[in-house]
């Protein structure tokens, strides 16, 4: 924490084509929102240019090197693509900044810049859920966790996509200037000082099942989906498909990519989400209609899956309400 009230120098990496929102978030949180209170952050922008082959291979200017050498926080607020290489001359400067104690921050796809330094190898990191699979393939040494809104690994901080950058930047303020200032800024920006849950809340739910030809299995699964409030055992469902338990288990995994138990849990959770969003049913009623049997079991599975309670989910996502 910045207990000595000394200036905190921040460098924000920009590039040609960066969205105004991505660039605005750190500027808003670390500068514009400081209304009526002293601001310890001093912001500079380092423009990397067009990021084409010629620019990527160019050396940094002496001014750019000086900015990076003085920075305590270096923020990559976005990046064009998971596969876009960073300027070759930038990466050793980022590693040098890290070695002298600077904190490197990758907001949204900005985590790709940190990954290219190699500093995230063996560390946890997050990024926008939409590129999580591509990120994991390109940077397999990084311990990618697409669930949290942000991850603080000390001198390496990464955030999920878009609006999660606000949460992450408020966290940077909280850890350097204090919670009181971070709360003040959140009021100025009319946003929550801390959001519960992770970005898995915002990942679209999967379709109930893969498209299957009309077989005994597909017919039975359609019946299960139509009556999720009923109880089902593996032996019972296998028998209805005219298979042995072992054969059904193998066949189901081959067709659906998961076990029957996990598939059923996923469908029940998806159904409960829709009920929370579109009805005024009480939580025990939704637990029963979704096939969880009792409220405590429902709450446990829901919190494990989405990191928020059913009540918090409803408060965030409820739309037009229908009475049950």
C-alpha positions in Angstrom: 0.0 0.0 0.0 1.2 3.5 -0.8 1.6 4.6 2.9 4.2 7.2 2.1 1.8 9.1 -0.2 4.4 9.1 -2.9 3.5 9.3 -6.6 2.7 6.0 -8.2 3.8 6.1 -11.9 1.6 4.2 -14.3 2.2 3.4 -17.9 -0.7 2.3 -20.1 0.1 0.5 -23.3 -1.8 1.6 -26.3 -1.8 0.5 -29.9 -3.5 1.5 -33.2 -7.1 0.3 -33.2 -7.5 -0.2 -29.5 -11.1 0.3 -28.4 -11.9 3.6 -26.6 -13.5 1.7 -23.7 -10.5 -0.5 -23.0 -8.2 2.5 -23.0 -10.6 4.6 -20.9 -11.1 2.2 -18.0 -7.6 2.6 -16.4 -7.7 6.3 -17.1 -11.1 6.6 -15.5 -10.3 4.6 -12.4 -6.8 5.8 -11.8 -7.4 9.5 -12.8 -10.8 10.9 -13.8 -12.7 9.4 -10.8 -10.5 11.0 -8.3 -12.9 13.8 -7.5 -12.4 15.8 -4.3 -9.5 13.6 -3.1 -5.8 13.6 -3.8 -4.7 11.3 -6.6 -1.3 9.6 -6.1 -1.3 8.1 -9.6 0.6 9.7 -12.4 -0.4 8.3 -15.8 1.4 8.1 -19.1 0.4 6.4 -22.3 3.0 4.4 -24.4 1.7 4.1 -27.9 3.0 1.0 -29.6 1.6 1.9 -33.0 0.1 -0.3 -35.6 1.6 -3.6 -34.4 2.3 -4.8 -38.0 5.5 -6.7 -38.8 7.6 -3.6 -39.2 6.5 -2.1 -36.0 6.8 -5.3 -34.0 10.5 -5.6 -35.0 11.4 -2.0 -34.3 13.3 -0.9 -31.2 11.6 1.2 -28.6 12.4 4.9 -28.4 14.5 6.3 -25.6 11.4 8.0 -24.3 9.4 4.8 -24.2 12.2 3.0 -22.4 12.4 5.8 -19.9 8.7 5.6 -19.2 8.8 1.8 -18.6 11.9 2.2 -16.4 10.1 4.7 -14.1 6.8 2.9 -14.0 5.5 1.1 -10.8 2.4 -0.1 -12.7 2.5 -1.1 -16.4 -1.0 -1.9 -17.8 -1.9 -3.6 -21.0 -5.6 -2.7 -21.2 -6.3 -4.9 -24.2 -4.7 -6.7 -27.2 -5.8 -7.3 -30.7 -5.7 -11.0 -30.7 -4.3 -14.0 -28.8 -1.9 -14.7 -31.7 -0.7 -11.1 -32.1 3.0 -10.9 -31.2 4.1 -8.0 -28.9 7.0 -5.8 -30.1 10.2 -7.8 -29.6 11.8 -4.8 -27.9 8.9 -4.5 -25.4 9.2 -7.9 -23.8 12.7 -7.5 -22.2 11.7 -4.1 -20.9 8.7 -5.7 -19.2 10.8 -8.4 -17.7 13.3 -5.8 -16.5 10.5 -3.8 -14.9 9.2 -6.9 -13.2 12.7 -7.7 -11.9 13.0 -4.2 -10.3 9.6 -4.6 -8.6 7.0 -3.1 -11.0 3.6 -4.7 -11.3 2.5 -5.8 -14.7 -1.3 -5.8 -15.4 -3.1 -7.5 -18.3 -6.7 -6.4 -18.6 -8.9 -8.6 -20.9 -6.7 -9.8 -23.8 -3.9 -7.7 -22.3 -3.0 -10.9 -20.5 -1.5 -12.1 -23.8 1.2 -9.5 -23.5 2.1 -10.8 -20.0 2.1 -14.4 -21.2 4.6 -13.5 -24.0 7.1 -12.3 -21.4 7.2 -15.8 -19.9 6.5 -14.4 -16.5 3.1 -16.0 -16.3 4.5 -19.5 -16.8 3.5 -21.6 -13.8 1.3 -18.8 -12.5 -2.5 -18.4 -12.4 -4.0 -15.9 -14.8 -7.3 -15.1 -16.4 -8.6 -13.4 -19.5 -11.9 -13.0 -21.4 -13.8 -16.2 -21.5 -14.3 -15.9 -25.2 -10.6 -16.5 -25.9 -9.9 -18.8 -23.0 -9.5 -21.9 -25.2 -7.2 -20.2 -27.7 -5.2 -18.7 -24.9 -4.7 -22.0 -23.2 -3.5 -23.6 -26.4 -1.1 -20.8 -27.2 0.3 -20.4 -23.7 0.1 -23.9 -22.2 2.5 -23.1 -19.4 0.2 -20.5 -17.9 -2.3 -21.7 -15.3 -5.3 -20.2 -17.0 -8.4 -20.0 -14.8 -11.3 -18.4 -16.8 -13.6 -18.2 -13.7 -12.4 -15.1 -11.6 -13.1 -11.5 -12.6 -9.4 -10.9 -11.8 -6.4 -12.7 -10.4 -3.6 -11.1 -8.3 -0.4 -13.0 -8.4 1.6 -10.2 -6.6 3.4 -8.4 -9.4 1.3 -10.0 -12.1 -2.4 -9.1 -12.2 -4.8 -10.2 -14.9 -8.5 -9.6 -15.4 -11.4 -11.1 -17.3 -13.0 -9.3 -20.2 -14.4 -5.8 -20.8 -16.2 -4.6 -17.6 -14.1 -6.8 -15.3 -11.3 -4.3 -16.0 -13.2 -1.9 -13.8 -13.1 -4.5 -10.9 -9.4 -5.1 -11.5 -8.5 -1.4 -11.5 -10.5 -0.8 -8.3 -8.5 -3.7 -6.8 -5.3 -2.0 -7.8 -6.5 1.2 -6.0 -7.6 -0.8 -3.0 -4.2 -2.6 -2.6 -2.2 0.6 -3.1 -4.2 3.4 -1.6 -6.7 1.7 0.6 -10.3 0.4 0.6 -11.8 3.7 1.6 -10.5 5.4 -1.5 -11.6 2.5 -3.7 -15.1 2.7 -2.3 -15.2 6.4 -2.9 -14.2 5.9 -6.5 -16.8 3.2 -7.0 -19.5 5.7 -5.8 -18.2 8.3 -8.2 -18.4 5.7 -11.1 -21.8 4.4 -9.8 -20.5 0.8 -9.7 -20.1 -1.8 -7.0 -16.9 -1.6 -5.0 -16.6 -5.4 -5.2 -18.6 -7.8 -7.4 -19.4 -11.2 -6.1 -18.8 -14.3 -8.3 -16.7 -14.7 -11.4 -17.1 -14.3 -15.1 -18.6 -17.8 -15.4 -21.9 -16.0 -14.5 -21.7 -14.3 -17.9 -20.6 -17.3 -20.1 -23.7 -18.3 -22.1 -25.2 -21.6 -20.9 -24.6 -24.6 -23.2 -27.5 -25.9 -25.3 -29.3 -28.7 -23.4 -27.8 -31.4 -25.5 -26.0 -32.1 -28.7 -28.2 -32.7 -31.7 -28.7 -36.4 -31.8 -30.4 -38.6 -34.3 -33.7 -40.1 -33.1 -32.4 -43.1 -31.2 -33.5 -44.6 -28.0 -30.9 -42.5 -26.2 -32.2 -39.2 -27.7 -35.8 -40.0 -26.9 -35.0 -40.8 -23.3 -32.9 -37.6 -22.9 -35.7 -35.5 -24.4 -38.0 -37.1 -21.7 -35.5 -36.3 -19.0 -35.2 -32.7 -20.1 -39.0 -32.4 -20.1 -39.2 -33.6 -16.5 -36.1 -32.4 -14.8 -38.0 -32.3 -11.5 -38.1 -36.1 -11.4 -35.4 -38.3 -9.9 -33.2 -40.5 -12.2 -30.8 -43.3 -11.5 -28.1 -44.5 -13.9 -29.5 -48.0 -13.9 -33.0 -46.8 -14.6 -32.0 -44.6 -17.5 -29.8 -47.3 -19.0 -32.7 -49.8 -18.8 -35.0 -47.3 -20.6 -32.3 -47.1 -23.4 -32.3 -50.9 -23.6 -28.6 -51.0 -22.5 -26.6 -52.3 -19.6 -25.3 -49.8 -17.2 -21.7 -50.2 -18.5 -22.7 -50.0 -22.1 -24.9 -46.9 -21.5 -22.1 -45.2 -19.6 -19.6 -45.8 -22.4 -22.2 -44.8 -25.1 -23.3 -41.7 -23.3 -19.7 -40.4 -22.8 -18.9 -41.0 -26.4 -21.9 -39.1 -27.7 -22.2 -36.3 -25.1 -18.6 -35.8 -24.0 -19.4 -36.1 -20.3 -21.0 -38.5 -17.8 -24.8 -38.8 -17.5 -24.6 -37.5 -13.9 -22.7 -34.4 -14.9 -24.9 -33.8 -17.9 -28.0 -34.0 -15.7 -26.5 -31.6 -13.1 -25.7 -29.2 -15.9 -29.2 -29.3 -17.3 -30.7 -28.8 -13.8 -28.5 -25.8 -13.1 -29.3 -24.3 -16.5 -33.1 -24.8 -15.9 -32.7 -23.2 -12.4 -31.0 -20.2 -14.0 -33.9 -19.7 -16.4 -36.4 -19.9 -13.5 -34.5 -17.5 -11.4 -34.3 -15.0 -14.3 -37.9 -15.2 -15.5 -40.1 -16.2 -12.6 -40.9 -15.0 -9.0 -40.7 -18.5 -7.6 -39.2 -18.9 -4.1 -35.8 -20.6 -3.9 -37.2 -23.8 -2.4 -39.7 -24.0 -5.2 -37.1 -23.5 -7.9 -34.9 -26.2 -6.2 -37.8 -28.6 -6.4 -38.7 -27.8 -10.0 -35.1 -28.2 -11.1 -34.8 -31.6 -9.5 -32.5 -30.8 -6.6 -35.0 -32.0 -4.0 -34.1 -29.6 -1.3 -33.0 -26.0 -1.0 -29.6 -26.7 0.7 -28.5 -29.2 -2.1 -29.6 -26.7 -4.7 -27.7 -23.8 -3.1 -24.5 -25.9 -2.7 -24.4 -26.9 -6.4 -25.4 -23.5 -7.6 -22.7 -21.7 -5.6 -20.1 -24.3 -6.7 -20.9 -23.8 -10.3 -21.3 -20.0 -10.5 -19.6 -18.6 -7.3 -22.8 -16.7 -6.4 -26.0 -17.6 -4.6 -29.3 -18.1 -6.4 -30.5 -14.9 -4.9 -27.5 -12.9 -6.2 -28.0 -14.5 -9.6 -31.6 -13.4 -9.7 -30.7 -9.8 -8.6 -28.2 -9.6 -11.5 -30.0 -11.3 -14.3 -33.8 -11.2 -13.7 -35.8 -9.7 -16.5 -39.6 -9.9 -17.2 -41.0 -11.9 -14.3 -43.7 -14.5 -14.7 -45.6 -15.9 -11.7 -45.2 -19.6 -11.0 
